[in-house]
């Protein structure tokens, strides 16, 4: 990390907290100005705490995109909730993101109770305002008077929210180089881009049962980057769904993932995908650690 301190330079860590599928990842990508975390219309897309970095002339914001807080059904879900709640103790500011189209839910009430005891400022952010009529009424949430209406999709309200965040953050150093947008290694992001396509191309319970592990990633003499990755599922039937008839679905997943990875790396890519079964991996602490969802990260 960098230790230089510029005069009047603001910096800090900002956590995005909320229920699954409220648009936290989309908001962070909008703030950063490019894709640093995957998104889909399926809940619980984010499984780890993802950092995005936005650096301006007189500020640097380190965004922490957290897994959606939900009722866990397995050890993976428990770990995801722990990572989300742990973010509250290590940041300078919290953005509590709610879905304007969904309104205020019982799940949001539980989060409000958690945030009421938070020691740092909390801004309530209604996202997806593009789904409502202009000037639509929104529920009043007791105890949270700093309320913002935004849309990660259209950019509505983003500049005003960003100005407010910069005003709240303390003076401090730039923690990362100004051209850095995430502190996650390329292998991690590549695995996430593959998992994003699995979310897009599969339905029902399969998306939540998959994990992706990149075993090899190296540049060959011809300038093409060779990537070997394994898609893990929990049951043989899920393996068949991911592969598809005559391998058609796996080919489509590989094709779309390769295009996304090439855009990330700005280089041609050869992507080799395998599908393997790890029964009940979401309740196995050994596999959770191996796939990067345990306590080690």
N, C-alpha and C positions, 0 to 999 in steps of 0.2 A: 504494500500500500504506500501511497505517497504521503509525505509529511509536510509538504510545503503549505504555508498558510498565507493566502492573499488577503490584503486589507478588505474588509467589508464582504468577504466571501461567505455565503451561507451553504451549509451542507447538513445532511442527516439521512436517517433511515425511516422509510414510510411503509407501513404494512397495509395491505389490502385484505380486509377481513369480511366474511359474509357467508351466506348459504351457498350451496353448490349452484352453479349455472346462473349466477347473477351478473356475470360479465367482468369479473376481476381480471382475468387474463387479457381480455380484449382491451380493458382500460389501460393496463400496463403497457401493452403493445402500442396503444395510441399515444401515451405519454412519451415513450422512448422513441417513437417514430419509425420503428421497424419491428418485425416479429422476433421476439425472444422467448416466447412461451406458446405452447400449442393451444388451440381453441377448438371447441366443437359444441354442438347443441346438446350433448349428453352430459348429465351431472357428473361431478367428481373427476373431471378431465385432469385437473392439476393434482398430483400426488405428493409432490415435494415442495419445499419452500424455494421458489425461483427468484433470483435477483436480476433486476433490470436496472440499468444506470443511465441517467439523463444528466448531461453536463451542459450548462450554459455559461455565459460570460462571467457571471458573478454567483453561480450556485452549482451544486451537484446533489442530485437526489438519487438515493439508492432505494429502489422499489422492491418490496418483498411481496410477491404474489403467493398467497397461501392456499392450501387445499380448502375446499368448502366445508364448513362445520356442519356435521350431519349426525344422525343416529347410526353408529357403526354396527355392521353385521358380521364383521370378522376382524382379525388382528390388523390387517392392512388399514381398514377404516379407523381403528383406534389410533394407529400411528399417524394417520393423516390429521386427525383432530388434535393430537398432541403437538404436531408441528405448527398447526395454525395458531393454537393458543400460546405456544412458546414464543411466537413472534411478538406478542404484546409486551413482553418483559425486556425486549432488546431494541426498541425503536424510539424515535423522537415524536412520531405522530402516527395516528391510525385513521385510515379511511374505511368507514363501515359502509360497504356497498350493498344496496338493496335493489331489487328488480321492480321498477315502476309498473311494469305490466302485471306483475304478480301481486303487488300490494304488500301489506304488513302481515306476516304469518306468525304462527305459534313458534316456529323455529327462530324467527327474528327476535321474538320476545326473550328467548333463552340467551341469545347473543347479547341483547341489550343488558341483561343482568350481569353477564361477564364483563362487559365494557364499562358498566357503572363503577366498577372498582378499579378501573384502569388509571395508572398514574400519569399518563401522557394525554395531550389533547386528542379528541376524537371528532372527526368531521363525518356527518351523515351524508352519504352520496346516493341519491336516487339515479340509477343508471337506466338505460333503455327508454329515455323520455320520448324517443322517436315513435314508440308504440302507442303513445297517448295523444289526445288532442292538445293543442297549445293552451297553456294556462289551466290544465286539468288539475282538479283538487287531489291532493295526496294526504295520507293519514299523518296526523301529528304524533310524534314520538316523544313521550315525556322524558325530560332530562337531556335532550339533545337539541340545542337551539341553533347550531351552525349547520344549516341544511343546504345542499347543493343539488341542482338538477342538471344532469349531463346525459350525453349519448356518445358512447365509444364508437358507435356506427357512423354518426354524422359529424361528430366533433362539437356538438352543441355544449356550451358551458365549460369546455375543457380549459380554455385559456384563463377564465376567471378562477376556476378551482386551482390551477397551477400557480397563479399569482398569490392566492391565499396561502398555499402550502409554503411557498418560498418565504412569505412574510413571517410565518410561524417558526420556521427552522432556525436553529441557533447559528452563530458564526462558527466556522470550523474549516478544516482542511479539505482538499480534494482527496478522496480515499482511493480513487482509481484514475488511470490515464484518461484524458478527455475523449479519446476515440473509442473507448471500451463501452460496450452496451450490455454485457452480461459477464459474470465471473464464472459461469459454468464451462467446463471443457467441451470441446467440439464433439467428443464421443457421446457425451450426455445429450447434447442437443440433437445429434443425429438419431439417437435412439428414440427421443421424444417425437421427432418428425415422422419416424416410421410408425410409432404408436398412434399418432394423429390420424394417419391414413387407415389404420385398423378401426379407429372410432368412426371414421366416415364410411367405410366399406362394409362394416358388420353391424348387426342389429341385436336387440334383446340383451341377454346377459353376457354375451361374448366380450364386448368392449371392456367391461370391468374385470374380466378374468384373464387379461393378457398383460404380459410384461415383455420388454424388449431389452436384449443385451447385445452390445456390439463387441464381438470377439477380436476383430482385426480391422485396422483402418490404416492404410499406408499408400503412398504415392508410388506408382510404378514408373518404369523408364519411359513409357509412352506419354507421361503426363497425366494419365487417368488415375483417379483415386479409387482403390479397391477397398470395398467395405463388406465384411462378412458379419451377419447379424442373425441372432436366433429370436424367434417369437415363441414365448412360452404361454401355454394355455393350461387349464386345469383338467380337462376331460378329452377323451378321444373324439367325442362328437363335436367338440369345439374345434379341434384340429381340422376335422373335415370341413367345417363351415369356413374357417379361415382359408383353407386351400381352395375350396370351391370345385365345381365340376371341371374335371380335366385340368385343374390348376388355374382356372380362369381368374378367380378372386385374388389369389396370391400374386398373380402376374400384374393385376390392376393395382394392388397395394404397392408392389415393388416399383411399378412405373411412376405412380404419382409421388411416392416417397423419394425416388431418385431425382425427380424434377425439383422437388423442394430442397433436397440436399445440395444439388448443383447450384441452386440460387444462393444458398447459404455459403458454400465454399468457393463459388465462382470458378468452378473447374469441372471437367467431365467426370462422371462417377460410374463405376461398375458396382452394382449392389446385388449381393448374393444373400437370399433369405432362406432360413430354415424354420420349420415349425416343430416344436417338441412339447411333450406333455409333462408337467410337474404337478401331480395331483395335489389339490388343496393348498397350493403355494401361498395363498393369501392368509392362511392361518399358521404358516410355518415360519418361525422366526429366523431360521437359517436361510431360507430363500428370500425373506424380506430384506435381510442384510445383504445377501448376494446381489439382489436386484436394485439395491440402493435406497430401500424404503425403511431401513431400520434406524438404529440410534447413531450409526457411525457418521452420517452426513449432517 
